[in-house]
Amino acid sequence: MVSILGSLLRQIIGGMEGVPEEISRAFQEQKNVIGGRGPWLPDIVKMLQTVTPSLPTFACIDALDECTTAHRVKLLNSLN
Protein backbone atom coordinates (compact mmCIF):
# COMPACT_ATOMS: atom_id res chain seq x y z
CA MET A 1 0.00 0.00 0.00
CA VAL A 2 2.81 2.40 0.89
CA SER A 3 4.43 1.61 -2.45
CA ILE A 4 1.25 2.41 -4.40
CA LEU A 5 0.66 5.74 -2.66
CA GLY A 6 4.39 6.53 -2.71
CA SER A 7 4.45 5.95 -6.45
CA LEU A 8 1.41 8.18 -6.87
CA LEU A 9 3.14 10.90 -4.83
CA ARG A 10 6.31 10.61 -6.97
CA GLN A 11 4.26 10.95 -10.15
CA ILE A 12 2.40 14.01 -8.88
CA ILE A 13 5.58 15.72 -7.69
CA GLY A 14 7.31 14.79 -10.94
CA GLY A 15 4.73 16.88 -12.80
CA MET A 16 5.34 19.92 -10.61
CA GLU A 17 7.91 22.64 -11.17
CA GLY A 18 9.65 21.81 -7.91
CA VAL A 19 9.34 19.69 -4.80
CA PRO A 20 7.36 21.51 -2.09
CA GLU A 21 9.56 22.39 0.89
CA GLU A 22 7.54 20.44 3.47
CA ILE A 23 7.76 17.25 1.41
CA SER A 24 11.47 17.67 0.84
CA ARG A 25 11.94 18.26 4.56
CA ALA A 26 9.86 15.19 5.50
CA PHE A 27 11.96 12.93 3.26
CA GLN A 28 15.16 14.43 4.62
CA GLU A 29 14.00 13.77 8.20
CA GLN A 30 13.21 10.14 7.34
CA LYS A 31 16.61 9.77 5.72
CA ASN A 32 18.24 10.81 9.01
CA VAL A 33 16.33 8.18 11.02
CA ILE A 34 18.39 5.12 11.93
CA GLY A 35 18.25 2.79 8.95
CA GLY A 36 16.97 5.56 6.67
CA ARG A 37 13.46 4.16 6.45
CA GLY A 38 11.00 5.66 4.02
CA PRO A 39 7.86 7.51 5.06
CA TRP A 40 5.01 5.51 6.54
CA LEU A 41 1.47 5.49 5.21
CA PRO A 42 0.15 8.40 7.34
CA ASP A 43 3.16 10.48 6.26
CA ILE A 44 2.53 9.80 2.58
CA VAL A 45 -1.19 10.56 2.94
CA LYS A 46 -0.32 13.93 4.54
CA MET A 47 2.09 14.68 1.69
CA LEU A 48 -0.60 13.85 -0.87
CA GLN A 49 -3.02 16.12 0.98
CA THR A 50 -0.40 18.87 0.80
CA VAL A 51 0.08 18.76 -2.97
CA THR A 52 -3.28 17.73 -4.40
CA PRO A 53 -5.48 20.69 -3.37
CA SER A 54 -3.39 23.04 -5.51
CA LEU A 55 -3.90 21.15 -8.77
CA PRO A 56 -6.51 18.90 -10.38
CA THR A 57 -5.54 15.28 -9.69
CA PHE A 58 -6.83 12.13 -11.32
CA ALA A 59 -5.56 8.69 -10.37
CA CYS A 60 -5.89 5.51 -12.37
CA ILE A 61 -4.93 2.47 -10.31
CA ASP A 62 -4.66 -0.76 -12.25
CA ALA A 63 -5.07 -4.24 -10.75
CA LEU A 64 -6.90 -3.00 -7.66
CA ASP A 65 -8.88 -6.25 -7.79
CA GLU A 66 -5.64 -8.12 -7.08
CA CYS A 67 -5.28 -6.45 -3.67
CA THR A 68 -6.73 -8.11 -0.62
CA THR A 69 -10.06 -6.66 0.45
CA ALA A 70 -8.53 -5.09 3.56
CA HIS A 71 -5.75 -3.41 1.56
CA ARG A 72 -8.20 -2.24 -1.10
CA VAL A 73 -10.44 -0.60 1.51
CA LYS A 74 -7.46 0.99 3.26
CA LEU A 75 -6.09 2.31 -0.05
CA LEU A 76 -9.42 3.77 -1.13
CA ASN A 77 -9.97 5.34 2.28
CA SER A 78 -6.51 6.89 2.09
CA LEU A 79 -7.30 8.40 -1.29
CA ASN A 80 -10.59 9.76 -0.02
N, C-alpha and C positions, 0 to 999 in steps of 0.2 A: 504494500500500500504506500509506504514511504517512497518507494522508487517510482511509482506512477505519479504521485503528486509532485515529487521532486523533479521529474522529467517535465511535467507540465509547467512548473515554475521556471525551469531553465529555458523552455521554449518561449514563454511570455517575456522573460527578461532579455532573451536573445533578440527579440523584436523591438526592444526599446533602445533609445539613444545611449543610455548609460545605466549602470546598475544603481538603484536607489541606495543612498547611504545606509539606511537602517538594515537593509538586507546584506550589504557588504560587511557591515559591522557584525551582524549575527553570525555570518559564516566565519569571520575572523575569530570571534569568541569561541566558536566550536572547534576551530583548528587548534586553539591554545589549550583545550581540555586534554587531559591525559589520554593518550591513544588517538587523539584527533578525530573523534567520532563526528559523523554528520549530524545535521539537525534532526530532531525527532518530529513525529507527526504534528503535534500541536504547534511547533515552531514553523513548520512548512505552511500549515494552514494560516497562521498569522501573516506570514510573508505574502501568501497569495491574496489575503484580504488587504494587504497594504498596496499591492500593485494593480489589482483588477478594478477598483472603483474608478480609476483615472482613465481607463480605456475600455472599449467594448471587447468582451472576451467570449469566445465560443470554444468549447472543448468537444472533441470527438474521441471517445475512448473505445477502442476496438477490443474485442474478446472479453468484454465484461461478464459474459455468461460463463466464462471459464473460471472466474473467481468463486470462492466459496460464498455462500449466502451471507455469512457474517461479515466477510471482507467487502462484499459488494455494498451492503447496507452502510458500513462504516465509511467507505469511499464516497458514496452518494451523499451521505450526511455531511461529510467534510466539504464537499463541493457546494452544498447548499449555503 
